[in-house]
Amino acid sequence: MLRTNVVPVGTTLRIFCSPNNFVDTTCTRSQASSTMMQANKKQKANNGQATVFYPALQRQSCDGASNAECDPEADEFDTELPNVKTKKIFRSSHKEIKDDSCPAPAKMFLVGFKLNEDQFLEVYRTCYDQSSQTALFSIHEIEPKSEIAPRTGDWAKTNVVITKRVWKPEEIYLTFKSLLGNDQSYVQDPKTIIKGIKYVFARGHLAPSADFVFCSEKRASFKLFNAVPQYATVNGGNWLHSVEKWVRESTLLYGKLKVCTGGLGVLQLEHSVTSTMTDIYLGTNERTPIPKWTYKIIKSYTHPKFHFAVVTLNSVSDVTVTSPCPYRPPRFCRGLKIDNTVLESGQTFCCRATDFIEEHVSHLRGVC
């Protein structure tokens, strides 16, 4: 479930079709047949030998097999792993754990797949405050070549997140009127929008689906405790095209990455009557705050100097913003192509990770 497309000869894969139903298959050398060679024209022979999975790699279910092969010269599996389709979807779940990096009253939740009573396959972990319905941060890892499976999934609540209602456009409109007065102009009544986007705010992934390899992992990322409210233009602007995309591309140079993503502060907007700056929340009683900033801290396991933070302003109206980075950005930031000329795309800054952590998220010291 967490394999990429590289499997050395002699490696055994365990394919789970359900928590109690799995198949072991090993990449081994065998005599190459003419049928096998014709079925895969890219297959390279080595003294009449080919490398195949035995028993054959499962394609349909734990009972249906395929003849996927390996590269005999490189001793690696050299084709994409096929999608394993099962009669019963292997659904993700979550469990609470103790983690000192998640400040109280928030709690840390592992999200992944329960294999049995003793084994839990982690996809990512998220620090979530149930009392304020706030996702503080998520932590996950990115392997090289993450974009194998297409983006797939639908946002789901859990027993941790109480409701999805606060994310609806009509609810957001009423909330903004309540917080900023009836004459507020930040959010338009969705009933009056004939053409255009009704969603002013997007559910911004912390651990994004595109960072994962398999469809089951991608679906697991669509949990509301893995999301913060982001302006839709910011979410689809610098955050998506400059930050998330570049982080994934960096795995090709710097290998496996550890990524911590979260929100900082609370967005403030001007009241339509009193002109006072007002904290903005999607929920009542100061629940589900809209963060002023969203950040990513990126760390390479194999290149220690590749360690930095990227911070994006979650506002489309603040023209006097000051960079949250206290010092000069590291040289790695030069590869980050940011367009700060369009305010609606989200003003984005790059920092040294250690400086950013000490200044803003000291609870992640030694973690991210």
TORRO-57930 format. One line per 8 residues: number of its first residue (from 0); their letters; for each residue x, y, z of N, C-alpha, C. Coordinates in steps of 0.2 Angstrom, whole numbers. Atoms other than C-alpha are relative to their C-alpha. Layout:
# TORRO-57930
NUM	a	X,Y,Z,X,Y,Z,X,Y,Z | ...
END
This chain:
# TORRO-57930
0	mlrtnvvp	4,-6,0,0,0,0,4,6,0 | -4,-5,0,15,11,2,6,-1,-4 | -6,1,5,26,5,-12,0,5,-5 | 0,-3,6,32,15,-26,1,-5,-6 | -1,5,5,36,7,-43,7,-3,0 | -6,3,0,53,1,-38,0,-6,5 | 0,6,-5,54,-17,-31,6,-4,-2 | -6,4,2,71,-25,-31,-1,-8,0
8	vgttlrif	0,7,0,73,-44,-35,1,-3,7 | 0,3,-6,70,-54,-20,-5,3,5 | 4,-3,-4,58,-42,-12,-7,-3,0 | 7,3,-1,41,-49,-5,-4,6,2 | 5,-5,-1,26,-38,-6,-6,-3,3 | 6,3,-3,11,-41,5,-6,5,-2 | 5,-4,3,-5,-35,-4,-6,-2,5 | 6,1,-4,-20,-32,8,-6,1,-4
16	cspnnfvd	7,-1,3,-38,-34,1,-5,1,5 | 4,-2,-6,-45,-33,18,4,-1,6 | -5,1,-5,-38,-32,35,2,-7,2 | -1,7,-2,-39,-51,37,2,-4,-7 | -1,4,7,-36,-56,18,6,3,-4 | -6,-3,4,-19,-53,10,4,-6,-3 | -4,4,4,-7,-61,-2,7,2,0 | -7,-1,1,12,-62,-2,3,-2,-7
24	ttctrsqa	-3,1,7,21,-61,-19,7,3,0 | -7,-2,0,40,-60,-22,2,1,-7 | -3,-2,7,49,-52,-37,6,-5,0 | -5,5,1,60,-67,-43,2,-1,-7 | -3,2,6,70,-73,-58,-4,-6,-3 | 3,7,3,61,-86,-70,2,0,-7 | -1,0,7,63,-92,-87,-5,4,-4 | 5,-4,4,56,-80,-100,-3,-4,-5
32	sstmmqan	3,4,5,43,-87,-111,-2,5,-6 | 2,-4,6,38,-81,-129,-6,4,2 | 6,-3,-1,21,-77,-123,1,6,5 | -2,-6,-5,28,-66,-108,3,6,-4 | -3,-5,3,39,-57,-120,-4,4,-5 | 5,-3,4,25,-53,-132,-5,4,3 | 4,-4,-4,14,-47,-119,3,6,3 | -3,-6,-2,26,-34,-113,7,1,-4
40	kkqkanng	-5,-2,5,37,-27,-127,6,3,3 | -5,-3,-3,47,-17,-115,5,-5,4 | -4,5,-4,53,-33,-106,7,-1,-3 | -7,1,2,72,-35,-107,2,-7,2 | -3,7,-2,79,-53,-107,7,0,2 | -7,0,-3,95,-57,-98,1,-8,1 | -2,7,0,102,-74,-103,-7,-5,0 | 6,4,0,84,-81,-106,-4,1,6
48	qatvfypa	4,-1,-6,78,-75,-89,-4,6,0 | 4,-6,-1,65,-63,-84,-2,0,7 | 1,-1,-7,60,-56,-67,-8,1,0 | 7,0,-1,42,-59,-62,-2,0,7 | 3,1,-7,31,-58,-46,-3,-7,0 | 3,7,-2,27,-76,-39,-2,0,7 | 5,0,5,14,-79,-36,-2,6,-3 | 1,-6,4,8,-67,-49,-3,6,4
56	lqrqscdg	3,-6,-3,4,-49,-44,-7,0,-1 | 7,-1,1,-14,-47,-40,-2,6,-3 | 3,-6,3,-24,-36,-51,-7,1,1 | 7,-1,-1,-42,-39,-48,-2,-1,7 | 1,1,-7,-43,-46,-30,5,-5,3 | -5,5,-2,-34,-58,-19,0,-6,-3 | 1,6,4,-40,-72,-30,2,1,-7 | -1,-1,7,-36,-64,-47,7,3,-1
64	asnaecdp	-7,-2,0,-18,-62,-53,1,3,-7 | -2,-3,6,-9,-53,-67,8,-2,-1 | -7,2,1,9,-56,-75,4,6,0 | -4,-5,0,17,-40,-70,7,-2,1 | -7,2,0,36,-41,-72,5,5,2 | -5,-5,-3,52,-33,-66,5,1,-6 | -5,-2,4,67,-26,-75,6,-5,1 | -5,5,-2,80,-41,-76,7,4,0
72	eadefdte	-7,-3,-1,95,-29,-79,1,4,6 | 0,-5,-6,91,-16,-66,-2,-4,7 | 2,4,-6,85,-30,-54,-6,4,4 | 5,-4,-3,70,-18,-51,-7,-1,-4 | 7,0,3,51,-18,-55,0,6,-4 | 0,-6,4,50,-6,-70,-6,2,-3 | 6,-2,2,32,-4,-73,-4,3,6 | 5,-2,-6,18,5,-63,-3,-6,3
80	lpnvktkk	4,5,-4,10,-5,-50,-7,0,-2 | 7,0,2,-8,-10,-56,-4,2,6 | 5,-1,-6,-23,-4,-46,-2,-6,2 | 3,6,-3,-28,-17,-34,-7,1,1 | 7,-1,-1,-47,-18,-35,-3,-6,4 | 3,6,-5,-56,-28,-21,-7,1,0 | 8,0,0,-74,-33,-19,-2,5,6 | 1,-4,-6,-73,-23,-2,5,5,0
88	ifrsshke	-5,-5,0,-64,-6,-2,3,0,7 | -4,0,-6,-50,-6,11,-1,7,3 | 1,-7,-2,-56,10,20,4,2,6 | -4,-2,-5,-46,21,31,-3,2,6 | 2,-2,-7,-48,25,49,5,4,4 | -5,-4,-4,-40,35,63,0,-2,7 | 0,1,-7,-35,33,81,4,5,3 | -4,-5,-4,-29,45,94,6,-3,3
96	ikddscpa	-7,2,-3,-11,44,100,2,6,5 | -3,-5,-4,-1,53,113,6,3,-4 | -5,-4,4,11,66,104,1,6,3 | -1,-6,-4,19,80,114,1,6,-5 | 0,-5,5,21,90,98,-7,3,-1 | 7,-3,1,2,93,98,-2,3,7 | 2,-4,-6,-2,106,111,-7,-1,3 | 7,1,-3,-17,103,123,-3,7,-1
104	pakmflvg	4,6,0,-31,103,122,-1,-4,-6 | 0,4,7,-28,97,104,2,-7,1 | -3,7,0,-25,79,101,2,-2,-7 | -3,3,7,-15,69,88,-4,-6,-2 | 4,6,3,-24,57,77,4,-3,-6 | -3,4,6,-16,44,66,-5,-1,-5 | 5,2,6,-25,42,49,4,-5,-4 | -3,5,4,-22,26,39,-4,-6,0
112	fklnedqf	4,6,1,-27,8,39,1,-5,6 | -1,5,-5,-30,-4,53,1,-7,-3 | -1,7,3,-22,-21,48,-3,-5,5 | 3,5,-5,-26,-30,64,0,4,7 | 0,-3,-7,-27,-26,83,7,3,2 | -7,-2,-2,-8,-23,84,3,4,-5 | -3,-4,6,-4,-15,67,-4,5,-3 | 3,-6,3,-9,2,60,5,3,-5
120	levyrtcy	-5,-3,5,-2,8,44,-2,7,-1 | 1,-7,0,0,27,45,1,3,-7 | -1,-4,6,-3,38,30,2,7,2 | -2,-6,-3,-2,54,40,-3,1,7 | 2,-2,-7,-5,62,57,-3,7,0 | 2,-7,0,-15,77,61,-2,2,8 | 1,-3,-7,-16,88,77,-6,4,0 | 6,-3,0,-34,93,80,-3,2,6
128	dqssqtal	3,-2,-6,-43,103,93,-7,0,-1 | 8,1,1,-61,97,95,-4,5,3 | 4,-5,-3,-66,110,106,-1,7,-4 | 1,-6,4,-63,124,94,-1,-2,-8 | 1,2,7,-65,113,78,6,3,-4 | -6,-3,4,-47,118,72,5,-5,-1 | -6,4,1,-34,108,63,6,4,0 | -6,-4,-1,-18,114,69,6,-1,-5
136	fsiheiep	-5,1,5,-6,105,58,-1,-8,-1 | -1,7,2,-3,88,49,7,-1,-2 | -7,2,2,13,78,46,-1,-6,-4 | 0,6,4,16,66,32,7,0,-4 | -6,1,4,30,60,20,-2,0,-7 | 1,0,7,32,62,2,6,-4,-3 | -5,4,4,41,48,-9,0,3,-7 | -1,-2,7,48,52,-26,-5,-3,-4
144	kseiaprt	5,3,4,35,50,-40,-6,-1,4 | 6,1,-4,20,53,-29,-6,0,-5 | 6,-1,4,8,57,-44,-1,-6,-4 | 1,6,4,4,39,-49,-8,0,-1 | 7,1,0,-15,38,-45,-3,7,-1 | 3,-6,1,-27,52,-50,-3,3,7 | 3,-3,-6,-34,64,-37,-7,-3,1 | 7,3,-1,-50,55,-29,-2,1,7
152	gdwaktnv	2,0,-7,-60,57,-14,-6,5,1 | 5,-4,-2,-75,66,-6,1,2,7 | -1,-2,-7,-74,76,10,-5,-3,5 | 4,4,-5,-80,66,25,2,3,7 | -1,-2,-7,-83,71,43,2,-7,4 | -1,6,-4,-78,59,57,-3,1,7 | 3,-1,-7,-83,57,75,4,5,4 | -4,-5,-3,-69,70,78,-3,7,-2
160	vitkrvwk	3,-7,3,-77,84,67,-7,-1,1 | 7,0,-1,-94,88,72,-5,1,-6 | 5,-1,6,-102,95,56,4,3,-6 | -3,-3,6,-98,100,38,-4,6,-2 | 5,-6,2,-112,113,38,3,6,-1 | -3,-6,0,-101,127,42,4,2,-7 | -4,-1,6,-92,125,25,-4,2,-6 | 4,-2,5,-107,128,15,-1,7,-2
168	peeiyltf	0,-7,2,-108,144,5,-5,4,3 | 5,-4,-3,-124,150,12,1,1,7 | -1,-1,-7,-119,147,29,6,5,1 | -6,-5,0,-102,156,26,-3,7,-1 | 3,-7,1,-112,171,20,-4,3,6 | 3,-2,-6,-123,171,35,4,2,6 | -5,-1,-5,-108,170,46,3,7,-1 | -4,-7,1,-99,185,38,-5,6,2
176	ksllgndq	5,-5,-2,-115,195,40,-1,1,7 | 1,0,-7,-116,191,58,6,3,3 | -7,-2,-3,-97,195,61,1,7,-2 | -3,-6,3,-95,210,50,-6,5,-2 | 6,-5,1,-113,218,48,-3,-2,-7 | 4,2,6,-126,216,35,3,3,-7 | -2,-3,6,-117,228,23,7,-3,-2 | -6,3,2,-101,217,22,0,-2,-7
184	syvqdpkt	-1,1,7,-94,215,5,5,-6,-2 | -5,5,1,-82,201,7,-3,-7,-3 | 3,7,2,-94,186,4,-7,2,-3 | 6,-2,4,-108,188,-9,-5,-6,2 | 5,5,-1,-125,179,-6,0,-5,-6 | -1,5,6,-123,163,-16,-6,-1,-4 | 6,0,4,-141,164,-21,-1,5,-6 | 1,-6,5,-138,180,-31,6,-2,-6
192	iikgikyv	-5,1,5,-123,172,-41,-2,-4,-5 | 3,3,6,-129,167,-58,6,-4,-3 | -5,3,3,-112,163,-65,6,2,4 | -6,-1,-4,-95,161,-57,0,-5,6 | -2,5,-5,-88,152,-42,-4,3,7 | 4,-2,-6,-100,152,-26,5,-1,6 | -4,2,-6,-86,145,-15,5,5,1 | -5,-5,-2,-76,160,-8,6,-4,4
200	farghlap	-5,3,-4,-67,148,4,0,-8,-2 | -1,7,1,-60,131,0,2,-4,6 | -3,4,-5,-56,116,11,7,-1,-2 | -8,0,2,-37,118,10,3,-6,4 | -3,6,-2,-29,101,12,6,2,4 | -6,-1,-3,-15,101,25,5,-5,-3 | -4,5,4,-8,84,19,-4,-1,-6 | 4,1,6,-14,85,1,0,-6,-4
208	sadfvfcs	1,7,3,-20,70,-9,5,-1,-5 | -5,1,5,-8,73,-23,7,-2,2 | -7,3,-3,7,69,-11,0,-7,1 | 0,7,-1,1,51,-10,0,-4,-6 | -1,4,6,4,37,-21,-7,-4,-3 | 6,4,2,-12,26,-21,-6,3,2 | 7,-3,-1,-30,30,-22,-3,-1,7 | 3,1,-7,-34,23,-5,3,5,5
216	ekrasfkl	-3,-5,-5,-21,35,3,-3,7,-2 | 3,-6,2,-28,49,-7,-7,1,3 | 6,-1,-3,-45,46,-1,0,1,7 | -1,-1,-7,-39,45,16,2,7,2 | -2,-7,-2,-33,63,15,-6,5,0 | 6,-4,1,-51,69,12,-4,0,7 | 3,0,-7,-55,71,31,0,8,2 | 1,-7,-2,-61,88,38,5,2,6
224	fnavpqya	-5,-2,-5,-48,87,52,7,0,-3 | -6,-1,4,-35,88,38,-1,6,-4 | 1,-5,4,-41,104,32,-1,7,4 | 1,-7,-2,-41,123,35,-4,4,-5 | 3,-4,5,-52,136,27,5,5,-3 | -5,-5,4,-42,145,13,-4,3,-5 | 3,-4,5,-48,158,1,1,-5,-6 | 0,4,6,-52,148,-15,6,2,-5
232	tvnggnwl	-5,-2,5,-40,159,-26,7,-1,3 | -7,1,-3,-26,157,-13,1,-8,-1 | -1,7,1,-29,138,-13,2,-2,-7 | -1,2,7,-29,137,-32,6,4,-3 | -5,-4,2,-15,150,-33,7,-2,1 | -7,2,-2,2,151,-26,1,-6,4 | 0,6,-5,-2,138,-13,0,-7,-4 | 0,6,4,-6,125,-26,6,0,-6
240	hsvekwvr	-5,0,5,5,130,-41,7,1,1 | -7,-1,-2,20,136,-32,3,-4,5 | -2,3,-7,21,128,-15,-1,-8,-1 | 1,7,0,13,111,-16,3,-4,-6 | -3,3,6,19,107,-34,7,0,1 | -8,0,-1,37,112,-30,2,-4,5 | -2,5,-6,38,102,-14,0,-7,-3 | 0,7,3,33,86,-24,6,0,-5
248	estllygk	-5,1,5,45,90,-38,7,0,3 | -6,1,-4,59,92,-25,2,-7,2 | -1,7,-2,58,74,-21,5,-3,-5 | -4,3,5,67,70,-37,7,2,1 | -6,-2,-2,82,80,-31,3,-2,7 | -2,0,-7,82,78,-13,-3,-6,4 | 2,6,-3,73,61,-10,-6,1,4 | 6,0,-5,60,57,3,0,6,4
256	lkvctggl	1,-6,-4,53,72,12,-5,-1,6 | 5,0,-6,45,75,29,-3,7,-1 | 3,-7,1,32,89,27,-5,1,6 | 4,-2,-5,23,98,41,-4,6,-2 | 4,-5,3,8,109,36,-5,2,5 | 5,-2,-5,-3,120,47,-2,7,-2 | 2,-7,0,-11,137,50,2,4,5 | -2,-5,-5,-6,152,59,-4,6,1
264	gvlqlehs	4,-6,-2,-16,166,68,-7,-1,-3 | 7,0,2,-33,171,64,-1,6,-5 | 2,-5,4,-39,181,49,-4,6,3 | 4,-5,-3,-45,198,53,-3,5,-6 | 3,-4,5,-57,209,42,-3,6,3 | 3,-6,-3,-64,226,44,-8,0,0 | 7,-1,-1,-82,228,51,-3,5,-4 | 3,-4,4,-93,236,39,-3,7,3
272	vtstmtdi	3,-6,-4,-101,248,52,5,3,4 | -4,-2,-5,-88,250,66,7,1,-3 | -7,0,3,-72,248,55,5,-3,4 | -5,3,-4,-64,238,69,2,-7,-4 | -2,6,2,-54,223,64,-2,-6,4 | 4,6,-4,-63,207,68,3,-7,-2 | -2,7,1,-57,189,70,-6,-4,-4 | 5,3,4,-66,178,57,0,-8,1
280	ylgtnert	1,7,-1,-73,161,61,-5,-3,-5 | 5,3,4,-83,149,50,-6,-3,5 | 5,2,-5,-92,142,66,-2,5,5 | 2,-5,-5,-101,150,80,5,-2,6 | -4,0,-6,-93,153,97,8,-1,-1 | -7,0,2,-76,155,89,3,-7,-2 | -2,7,3,-75,138,81,2,1,-7 | -3,0,7,-66,134,65,3,7,-2
288	pipkwtyk	-3,-7,3,-55,150,63,3,-1,-7 | -4,0,7,-49,155,46,7,3,2 | -7,-2,-2,-30,156,48,2,6,-4 | -3,-5,4,-21,171,43,5,-2,-5 | -5,3,4,-7,161,36,0,-8,0 | -1,7,0,-4,143,30,7,-1,-1 | -7,1,1,13,136,31,2,-8,-2 | -3,6,1,24,121,26,7,0,2
296	iiksythp	-7,1,-2,40,115,34,2,-6,-4 | -2,5,4,49,104,22,7,-2,2 | -7,3,-2,64,92,27,2,-6,-3 | -2,6,4,74,80,17,3,-5,5 | -3,5,-4,79,64,25,8,-1,-2 | -7,2,3,95,62,14,4,6,-1 | -4,-7,1,100,81,12,-2,4,6 | 2,-4,-6,100,89,29,-1,7,-1
304	kfhfavvt	0,-8,1,103,107,22,-7,2,-3 | 7,-1,4,86,105,12,-5,0,6 | 4,0,-6,76,111,27,-2,7,0 | 2,-7,1,65,127,25,-8,0,1 | 7,-1,-1,48,134,28,-3,5,-6 | 3,-5,5,36,142,15,-7,2,3 | 6,-3,-4,22,153,22,-4,4,-5 | 4,-4,4,7,160,12,-6,3,3
312	lnsvsdvt	5,-4,-3,-5,174,17,-7,-2,-3 | 7,2,2,-23,168,17,-5,6,1 | 4,-6,0,-30,185,13,0,3,-8 | 1,-3,6,-36,194,-3,0,7,0 | 1,-7,-1,-37,211,4,6,4,4 | -6,-3,-4,-21,214,15,6,2,-5 | -5,-3,4,-9,225,5,6,2,3 | -5,-3,-4,2,230,19,4,-6,4
320	vtspcpyr	-3,6,-3,8,212,24,7,0,1 | -7,0,-1,25,210,32,2,-8,0 | -2,7,0,34,194,29,1,-3,7 | -1,3,-6,34,182,44,6,-4,1 | -6,3,0,51,176,40,5,5,3 | -4,-5,-4,63,185,53,7,1,-4 | -7,-1,3,79,182,42,0,-1,-7 | -1,2,7,86,180,25,-2,-7,-2
328	pprfcrgl	1,7,2,79,165,16,6,-4,-3 | -6,4,2,90,150,12,0,0,-8 | -1,1,7,97,147,-6,-5,-4,-3 | 4,5,3,85,133,-9,-7,4,-2 | 6,-4,1,71,146,-9,0,3,-7 | 0,-3,7,77,152,-26,-4,-4,-5 | 4,4,5,69,137,-35,-7,1,1 | 7,-1,-1,52,142,-28,-2,6,-4
336	kidntvle	3,-5,5,43,151,-42,-6,3,3 | 6,-3,-3,31,163,-33,-2,7,-4 | 3,-6,3,20,176,-41,-3,4,5 | 3,-5,-5,17,190,-28,-3,6,-3 | 3,-6,3,10,202,-40,-7,0,0 | 7,1,-1,-7,195,-39,-2,-1,7 | 1,1,-7,-14,198,-22,-5,-6,1 | 5,5,-1,-28,186,-24,3,-7,0
344	sgqtfccr	-4,6,0,-15,172,-27,3,-2,7 | -3,1,-7,-9,173,-9,8,2,0 | -7,-2,0,7,182,-5,4,-5,4 | -3,6,-3,20,169,-1,8,2,1 | -7,-1,-2,37,169,8,4,-6,2 | -4,6,-2,51,157,11,5,2,5 | -4,-1,-6,61,155,27,4,-6,2 | -4,6,-2,74,145,35,-4,-3,6
352	atdfieeh	5,4,-4,65,131,44,1,2,8 | -1,0,-7,74,133,61,-2,7,3 | 3,-7,-2,70,152,62,-7,0,0 | 7,0,0,52,150,57,-3,-4,6 | 2,4,-6,50,136,70,1,3,7 | -2,-4,-6,58,146,84,-5,6,1 | 4,-6,0,48,161,80,-8,-1,1 | 7,1,0,31,154,77,-3,-7,2
360	vshlrgvc	2,7,-1,29,135,80,5,-4,4 | -5,3,-4,41,131,94,-2,-8,2 | 2,7,-2,31,115,98,2,-5,-5 | -2,4,5,37,108,82,8,-1,0 | -7,0,-1,55,110,87,2,-8,0 | -2,7,0,64,93,83,-4,-5,-3 | 5,5,4,49,86,74,0,1,-7 | 1,-1,7,48,95,58,7,3,-3
END
